[in-house]
Amino acid sequence: MKKTPLRDGAAIRRERLQMIVEMVRREPGIRITKIQVQMAMRTGLTKKRVSEYVKELVEGELLVEEEGHFKVARKQ
């Protein structure tokens, strides 16, 4: 009998994206290196994967990057 996973890949990905947004919300001006280290400690993600997630959040206009520092985008 095959066990069904408690969380699928999409749910895990969504949680990780939300973790990054919340991290930036709590610490506006955070740098990518700190985001990468904190996510590695919490989830085991590589620096490359965290960078991809952050890039996606910037492209989706949820995060804003200014001179290497990140903040949550203002709601319209």
N, CA, C and O atoms as a MOPAC input file, in Angstrom:
PM7 MOZYME 1SCF
protein

 N      0.84000 1    -1.18000 1     0.00000 1
 C      0.00000 1     0.00000 1     0.00000 1
 C      0.88700 1     1.24600 1     0.00000 1
 O      1.79700 1     1.37900 1     0.81800 1
 N      0.60500 1     2.14100 1    -0.92200 1
 C      1.41100 1     3.35000 1    -1.06300 1
 C      0.90200 1     4.44400 1    -0.12700 1
 O     -0.29400 1     4.72700 1    -0.07000 1
 N      1.83500 1     5.05000 1     0.60500 1
 C      1.45900 1     6.15700 1     1.49800 1
 C      1.36400 1     7.44300 1     0.69400 1
 O      2.17600 1     7.68100 1    -0.20000 1
 N      0.38900 1     8.26100 1     1.00600 1
 C      0.28500 1     9.55700 1     0.35800 1
 C      1.03200 1    10.57300 1     1.21600 1
 O      0.93300 1    10.55200 1     2.44300 1
 N      1.78200 1    11.46600 1     0.56200 1
 C      2.53500 1    12.45700 1     1.34300 1
 C      1.58200 1    13.40900 1     2.07100 1
 O      0.49800 1    13.72500 1     1.58000 1
 N      2.01000 1    13.85200 1     3.23700 1
 C      1.19500 1    14.80200 1     3.99400 1
 C      1.12200 1    16.14800 1     3.27700 1
 O      0.10100 1    16.83400 1     3.32100 1
 N      2.21800 1    16.51500 1     2.61800 1
 C      2.25500 1    17.77000 1     1.86500 1
 C      2.84900 1    17.48200 1     0.50300 1
 O      3.84300 1    16.76500 1     0.39300 1
 N      2.25100 1    18.03300 1    -0.52100 1
 C      2.82000 1    17.83800 1    -1.85400 1
 C      3.87200 1    18.90900 1    -2.13200 1
 O      4.05200 1    19.83300 1    -1.34000 1
 N      4.56000 1    18.77700 1    -3.25700 1
 C      5.63400 1    19.70700 1    -3.60000 1
 C      5.17800 1    21.14900 1    -3.69100 1
 O      5.89800 1    22.05800 1    -3.27800 1
 N      3.98600 1    21.36500 1    -4.23000 1
 C      3.47500 1    22.73500 1    -4.37000 1
 C      3.22700 1    23.37100 1    -3.00400 1
 O      3.50100 1    24.55500 1    -2.80900 1
 N      2.71400 1    22.59600 1    -2.06900 1
 C      2.45000 1    23.11600 1    -0.72400 1
 C      3.75400 1    23.48000 1    -0.02600 1
 O      3.83800 1    24.50800 1     0.64500 1
 N      4.76300 1    22.64300 1    -0.18500 1
 C      6.06500 1    22.91600 1     0.42700 1
 C      6.67900 1    24.17300 1    -0.18100 1
 O      7.21200 1    25.01900 1     0.53700 1
 N      6.60200 1    24.29300 1    -1.49900 1
 C      7.14300 1    25.46700 1    -2.19500 1
 C      6.44700 1    26.74100 1    -1.74500 1
 O      7.09500 1    27.75700 1    -1.49200 1
 N      5.12900 1    26.68300 1    -1.64700 1
 C      4.34000 1    27.84200 1    -1.19500 1
 C      4.76000 1    28.25600 1     0.21600 1
 O      4.92100 1    29.44500 1     0.48900 1
 N      4.93900 1    27.28000 1     1.11500 1
 C      5.37600 1    27.57400 1     2.48300 1
 C      6.73500 1    28.26200 1     2.48700 1
 O      6.95900 1    29.20500 1     3.24700 1
 N      7.63000 1    27.79200 1     1.64500 1
 C      8.97000 1    28.37600 1     1.59900 1
 C      8.94800 1    29.79600 1     1.06300 1
 O      9.65200 1    30.66500 1     1.57600 1
 N      8.14300 1    30.04000 1     0.03300 1
 C      7.99900 1    31.40200 1    -0.49300 1
 C      7.42000 1    32.31900 1     0.58200 1
 O      7.88300 1    33.44600 1     0.75600 1
 N      6.42100 1    31.84200 1     1.29400 1
 C      5.82200 1    32.63300 1     2.36500 1
 C      6.82600 1    32.89000 1     3.49100 1
 O      6.82400 1    33.96600 1     4.08900 1
 N      7.68400 1    31.90400 1     3.78100 1
 C      8.72300 1    32.08000 1     4.80400 1
 C      9.65700 1    33.22700 1     4.43800 1
 O     10.02000 1    34.04500 1     5.28300 1
 N     10.04200 1    33.27300 1     3.16000 1
 C     10.94600 1    34.33400 1     2.70400 1
 C     10.26800 1    35.69200 1     2.81500 1
 O     10.87500 1    36.64600 1     3.30100 1
 N      9.01900 1    35.79300 1     2.37300 1
 C      8.30200 1    37.06900 1     2.45800 1
 C      8.18300 1    37.50800 1     3.91500 1
 O      8.39500 1    38.68100 1     4.22200 1
 N      7.85000 1    36.59600 1     4.80500 1
 C      7.71500 1    36.93400 1     6.22300 1
 C      9.05400 1    37.35900 1     6.82300 1
 O      9.10500 1    38.28400 1     7.63300 1
 N     10.12200 1    36.69600 1     6.43400 1
 C     11.45400 1    37.05100 1     6.90600 1
 C     11.80000 1    38.49100 1     6.51200 1
 O     12.31300 1    39.26200 1     7.32300 1
 N     11.50900 1    38.83800 1     5.25000 1
 C     11.78500 1    40.18500 1     4.75400 1
 C     10.85100 1    41.19900 1     5.42400 1
 O     11.25700 1    42.32800 1     5.69900 1
 N      9.61700 1    40.80400 1     5.68500 1
 C      8.66800 1    41.69700 1     6.36200 1
 C      9.17700 1    42.04900 1     7.77200 1
 O      9.08400 1    43.19600 1     8.20900 1
 N      9.71300 1    41.04300 1     8.46700 1
 C     10.22300 1    41.25900 1     9.82700 1
 C     11.51800 1    42.06000 1     9.85300 1
 O     11.82300 1    42.73500 1    10.83700 1
 N     12.27900 1    41.98000 1     8.76000 1
 C     13.58000 1    42.65200 1     8.72600 1
 C     13.78100 1    43.37200 1     7.39600 1
 O     14.54800 1    42.91300 1     6.55000 1
 N     13.08600 1    44.51300 1     7.20800 1
 C     13.24300 1    45.26500 1     5.95500 1
 C     14.70500 1    45.66400 1     5.77000 1
 O     15.37400 1    46.06300 1     6.72300 1
 N     15.18500 1    45.55500 1     4.55400 1
 C     16.57300 1    45.89500 1     4.26700 1
 C     17.50800 1    44.69800 1     4.35700 1
 O     18.72100 1    44.84600 1     4.20600 1
 N     16.96200 1    43.52200 1     4.59900 1
 C     17.76300 1    42.30400 1     4.71400 1
 C     18.50300 1    42.03900 1     3.40200 1
 O     17.99400 1    42.33500 1     2.32100 1
 N     19.69600 1    41.48400 1     3.50800 1
 C     20.50700 1    41.16700 1     2.32700 1
 C     20.29500 1    39.70700 1     1.93000 1
 O     19.88200 1    38.88400 1     2.74800 1
 N     20.57900 1    39.39800 1     0.67400 1
 C     20.34900 1    38.05200 1     0.14500 1
 C     21.13200 1    37.00200 1     0.92400 1
 O     20.63300 1    35.89800 1     1.14200 1
 N     22.34400 1    37.32800 1     1.34500 1
 C     23.15200 1    36.33200 1     2.06200 1
 C     22.49200 1    35.90800 1     3.37000 1
 O     22.53600 1    34.73400 1     3.73700 1
 N     21.88900 1    36.84500 1     4.06400 1
 C     21.21000 1    36.50300 1     5.31700 1
 C     19.95800 1    35.67500 1     5.04200 1
 O     19.66400 1    34.73500 1     5.78000 1
 N     19.22100 1    36.01300 1     3.99200 1
 C     18.04900 1    35.21800 1     3.60900 1
 C     18.49300 1    33.78800 1     3.29400 1
 O     17.85900 1    32.82400 1     3.72400 1
 N     19.58100 1    33.66300 1     2.54200 1
 C     20.07200 1    32.34500 1     2.15300 1
 C     20.47600 1    31.51100 1     3.36700 1
 O     20.13300 1    30.33100 1     3.45000 1
 N     21.19500 1    32.10900 1     4.29800 1
 C     21.65500 1    31.37600 1     5.48100 1
 C     20.47000 1    30.96200 1     6.34400 1
 O     20.39600 1    29.81800 1     6.79100 1
 N     19.54600 1    31.88800 1     6.58100 1
 C     18.39600 1    31.55500 1     7.42200 1
 C     17.53500 1    30.46800 1     6.79200 1
 O     17.05900 1    29.57500 1     7.49300 1
 N     17.32900 1    30.52900 1     5.48200 1
 C     16.53300 1    29.49500 1     4.81300 1
 C     17.27300 1    28.15600 1     4.80200 1
 O     16.64700 1    27.10300 1     4.91700 1
 N     18.59100 1    28.19100 1     4.66500 1
 C     19.36400 1    26.95100 1     4.72500 1
 C     19.21900 1    26.30900 1     6.09600 1
 O     19.07400 1    25.09100 1     6.19700 1
 N     19.25500 1    27.10400 1     7.13900 1
 C     19.12700 1    26.58100 1     8.50100 1
 C     17.72800 1    26.01600 1     8.74900 1
 O     17.58400 1    25.00000 1     9.42900 1
 N     16.71500 1    26.65600 1     8.21300 1
 C     15.33200 1    26.22300 1     8.45200 1
 C     14.88800 1    25.07100 1     7.55400 1
 O     14.14500 1    24.18700 1     7.98200 1
 N     15.35700 1    25.09100 1     6.29400 1
 C     14.80100 1    24.14900 1     5.31600 1
 C     15.83400 1    23.26500 1     4.63300 1
 O     15.48400 1    22.23500 1     4.05600 1
 N     17.10000 1    23.65800 1     4.69200 1
 C     18.13400 1    22.91900 1     3.98300 1
 C     18.29200 1    23.32300 1     2.53000 1
 O     19.05200 1    22.69500 1     1.79400 1
 N     17.59100 1    24.35300 1     2.10900 1
 C     17.69200 1    24.80300 1     0.72000 1
 C     19.08900 1    25.32100 1     0.41300 1
 O     19.77000 1    25.85800 1     1.28700 1
 N     19.51000 1    25.15500 1    -0.83700 1
 C     20.79700 1    25.69300 1    -1.27100 1
 C     20.68600 1    27.19300 1    -1.51700 1
 O     19.59000 1    27.73000 1    -1.67700 1
 N     21.84300 1    27.86000 1    -1.54300 1
 C     21.86500 1    29.29500 1    -1.83700 1
 C     21.25300 1    29.57200 1    -3.20400 1
 O     20.52300 1    30.54700 1    -3.38100 1
 N     21.55400 1    28.71200 1    -4.16300 1
 C     21.02600 1    28.88900 1    -5.52100 1
 C     19.50700 1    28.82900 1    -5.53400 1
 O     18.86300 1    29.66900 1    -6.16100 1
 N     18.92400 1    27.85000 1    -4.85300 1
 C     17.47000 1    27.69900 1    -4.82700 1
 C     16.81900 1    28.90100 1    -4.13600 1
 O     15.79800 1    29.40400 1    -4.60400 1
 N     17.40300 1    29.36000 1    -3.03100 1
 C     16.85200 1    30.53000 1    -2.32600 1
 C     16.90600 1    31.75000 1    -3.24700 1
 O     15.95300 1    32.52800 1    -3.30800 1
 N     18.01100 1    31.91500 1    -3.95400 1
 C     18.12300 1    33.03400 1    -4.89900 1
 C     17.04300 1    32.97300 1    -5.97400 1
 O     16.48600 1    34.00100 1    -6.36000 1
 N     16.74900 1    31.76800 1    -6.45400 1
 C     15.69500 1    31.60200 1    -7.45200 1
 C     14.33400 1    31.99100 1    -6.87400 1
 O     13.54000 1    32.65300 1    -7.54200 1
 N     14.06900 1    31.58200 1    -5.64300 1
 C     12.80700 1    31.94700 1    -4.99300 1
 C     12.70400 1    33.46800 1    -4.82100 1
 O     11.66100 1    34.05600 1    -5.10500 1
 N     13.78300 1    34.09700 1    -4.35800 1
 C     13.77300 1    35.54900 1    -4.15100 1
 C     13.57400 1    36.25800 1    -5.49100 1
 O     12.80900 1    37.21900 1    -5.57200 1
 N     14.24600 1    35.79700 1    -6.52900 1
 C     14.08500 1    36.39700 1    -7.85900 1
 C     12.63000 1    36.30200 1    -8.31900 1
 O     12.07500 1    37.25400 1    -8.86600 1
 N     12.03100 1    35.14700 1    -8.09100 1
 C     10.63000 1    34.95300 1    -8.46400 1
 C      9.71900 1    35.90800 1    -7.69800 1
 O      8.77600 1    36.45300 1    -8.27200 1
 N      9.98500 1    36.11400 1    -6.42000 1
 C      9.17600 1    37.02300 1    -5.60300 1
 C      9.35100 1    38.47100 1    -6.04900 1
 O      8.40200 1    39.25200 1    -5.98900 1
 N     10.56000 1    38.84300 1    -6.49900 1
 C     10.80000 1    40.19500 1    -7.02700 1
 C     10.06200 1    40.35400 1    -8.35200 1
 O      9.41100 1    41.37200 1    -8.58600 1
 N     10.16400 1    39.34600 1    -9.21800 1
 C      9.46700 1    39.40600 1   -10.51200 1
 C      7.95500 1    39.47000 1   -10.31900 1
 O      7.25700 1    40.11400 1   -11.10300 1
 N      7.45000 1    38.81400 1    -9.29000 1
 C      6.02700 1    38.83500 1    -8.98100 1
 C      5.59800 1    40.06900 1    -8.20700 1
 O      4.43400 1    40.20300 1    -7.83000 1
 N      6.54800 1    40.97400 1    -7.97200 1
 C      6.31000 1    42.24800 1    -7.29800 1
 C      5.83900 1    42.08800 1    -5.86000 1
 O      5.12400 1    42.94500 1    -5.34000 1
 N      6.23900 1    40.99300 1    -5.21400 1
 C      5.96500 1    40.82500 1    -3.78600 1
 C      7.11400 1    41.37800 1    -2.95700 1
 O      6.91500 1    41.85100 1    -1.83800 1
 N      8.32400 1    41.31300 1    -3.51800 1
 C      9.50200 1    41.88900 1    -2.87600 1
 C     10.10200 1    42.94000 1    -3.79800 1
 O      9.94300 1    42.88600 1    -5.01800 1
 N     10.79400 1    43.89900 1    -3.18800 1
 C     11.49600 1    44.94400 1    -3.92800 1
 C     12.95300 1    44.89400 1    -3.49600 1
 O     13.25800 1    44.75800 1    -2.31100 1
 N     13.85000 1    45.00600 1    -4.47300 1
 C     15.28500 1    45.01400 1    -4.18400 1
 C     15.83600 1    46.40000 1    -4.48200 1
 O     15.63300 1    46.94100 1    -5.56900 1
 N     16.53300 1    46.96700 1    -3.51000 1
 C     17.16500 1    48.27800 1    -3.68700 1
 C     18.59200 1    48.19100 1    -3.18900 1
 O     18.84000 1    48.03500 1    -1.99400 1
 N     19.52700 1    48.29300 1    -4.12000 1
 C     20.95900 1    48.28000 1    -3.80700 1
 C     21.35300 1    47.08700 1    -2.94000 1
 O     22.10800 1    47.22800 1    -1.97900 1
 N     20.84400 1    45.93500 1    -3.28600 1
 C     21.21600 1    44.71900 1    -2.57600 1
 C     20.43600 1    44.43500 1    -1.31300 1
 O     20.70900 1    43.45400 1    -0.62200 1
 N     19.47100 1    45.27600 1    -1.00200 1
 C     18.63900 1    45.10700 1     0.18600 1
 C     17.19900 1    44.83600 1    -0.25200 1
 O     16.73000 1    45.40400 1    -1.23900 1
 N     16.50800 1    43.97600 1     0.47700 1
 C     15.15600 1    43.59700 1     0.10700 1
 C     14.13900 1    44.09000 1     1.11100 1
 O     14.40700 1    44.16800 1     2.31000 1
 N     12.95600 1    44.42500 1     0.59500 1
 C     11.81200 1    44.77500 1     1.43900 1
 C     10.54800 1    44.26800 1     0.76700 1
 O     10.54200 1    43.97800 1    -0.43000 1
 N      9.48400 1    44.16500 1     1.54100 1
 C      8.20700 1    43.74200 1     0.99400 1
 C      7.61500 1    44.90900 1     0.22100 1
 O      7.63500 1    46.04800 1     0.68700 1
 N      7.09000 1    44.62000 1    -0.95700 1
 C      6.48800 1    45.66700 1    -1.79300 1
 C      5.23300 1    46.20100 1    -1.13100 1
 O      4.51300 1    45.47000 1    -0.45100 1
 N      4.98600 1    47.45700 1    -1.33400 1
 C      3.74800 1    48.06100 1    -0.81800 1
 C      2.56000 1    47.51500 1    -1.55900 1
 O      2.62600 1    47.24500 1    -2.75900 1
 N      1.47100 1    47.35300 1    -0.83800 1
 C      0.23400 1    46.90100 1    -1.48200 1
 C     -0.37800 1    48.07800 1    -2.21200 1
 O     -0.35400 1    49.20900 1    -1.72700 1
 N     -0.92500 1    47.80000 1    -3.37900 1
 C     -1.55300 1    48.84800 1    -4.19000 1
 C     -2.93200 1    49.17300 1    -3.68300 1
 O     -3.61000 1    50.03400 1    -4.24600 1

